[in-house]
Each structure stands twice: as structure tokens, then as C-alpha cells.
């Protein structure tokens, strides 16, 4: 059982004005007429260029290594056809 009197919340007199809560605006305000390019296109173009460069470098290095290693060996006609097909 509760002992003592219950506490009653005090009320402010009507002459005192209450504070108004301020509403916050948007966190980021952007101009609606300012065009912005998406970052995805820029990153995808850079990655395509990077892939193309690595592909060409790897191909040229592989061809150079083959040229150093293969002159001593005689390839069969099937192996020559496969090598010719891989070069193109």
C-alpha cells in the first residue's frame, strides 16, 4: 500500500506563456534546378578503362612469354590453330 499523499503535478498560471516547439527543416537543402550527375557512371567508366588496360597488358605480356618459350618446341597443327585463335 502506498504511504502518504499522492503527488499532484503543478500547473503553470495561465498568464505565463508556453514555449513553442520549433520544427526543424530538411537536413540538407538542395536546389531543385541544379543538375547532379550520378557517381555510378563516373565509377563505371573508370573501371571499364582500367579493365581494358589490364586486359591489353596481360595479353601482350602473355604473348611475349609464349614467344620466348615456344620457338624451341614444334607445335602440332591443332595447337597452332588454337594459339592463332587465342591471339585474335
C-alpha positions in Angstrom: 0.0 0.0 0.0 1.1 3.5 -0.7 2.0 5.6 2.2 1.4 9.3 2.3 -0.4 11.6 -0.2 -0.1 11.2 -4.0 1.9 13.9 -5.7 0.0 16.2 -7.9 1.7 17.9 -10.9 1.7 21.6 -10.6 0.2 23.7 -13.3 1.6 27.0 -14.6 -0.6 30.0 -14.2 -2.5 31.0 -17.3 -0.6 34.3 -17.6 2.7 32.5 -18.3 3.2 31.7 -22.0 4.2 28.3 -23.0 7.4 27.8 -25.2 6.6 26.8 -28.8 8.5 23.9 -30.2 10.4 24.7 -33.3 10.0 22.4 -36.2 13.2 21.5 -38.0 13.6 22.0 -41.7 15.1 19.4 -44.0 18.6 18.3 -43.1 20.1 19.0 -46.5 18.6 21.7 -48.7 19.4 21.2 -52.4 18.5 23.4 -55.2 15.9 21.7 -57.3 17.2 23.1 -60.6 20.8 22.1 -60.1 21.6 19.0 -62.1 23.8 16.4 -60.5 25.4 13.6 -62.3 25.3 10.2 -60.6 28.6 8.9 -59.3 27.9 5.4 -60.6 28.5 6.5 -64.2 31.9 8.0 -63.4 33.0 5.0 -61.4 31.8 2.6 -64.1 33.7 4.4 -66.8 36.9 4.4 -64.8 36.5 0.7 -64.0 35.9 -0.1 -67.7 39.0 1.8 -68.7 41.1 0.1 -66.0 39.8 -3.4 -67.1 40.7 -2.6 -70.7 44.2 -1.5 -69.8 44.9 -4.6 -67.7 43.5 -6.9 -70.4 45.8 -5.4 -73.1 48.8 -5.5 -70.8 48.1 -9.1 -69.7 47.6 -10.1 -73.4 50.9 -8.5 -74.5 52.9 -10.0 -71.6 51.4 -13.5 -72.2 52.3 -13.2 -76.0 55.8 -12.2 -75.2 56.3 -15.1 -72.8 54.9 -17.5 -75.3 57.3 -16.2 -78.0 60.2 -16.7 -75.7 59.2 -20.2 -74.6 57.7 -21.7 -77.8 60.3 -21.3 -80.6 62.2 -24.4 -79.3 59.1 -26.5 -79.4 57.2 -27.8 -82.5 53.5 -27.5 -82.1 51.0 -29.7 -83.8 48.6 -28.2 -86.3 45.8 -28.3 -83.7 47.9 -26.5 -81.1 48.9 -23.9 -83.7 45.2 -23.3 -84.7 44.3 -22.9 -81.0 47.2 -20.4 -80.5 46.2 -18.5 -83.6 42.6 -18.4 -82.5 43.6 -17.1 -79.0 45.7 -14.3 -80.5 42.7 -12.8 -82.3 
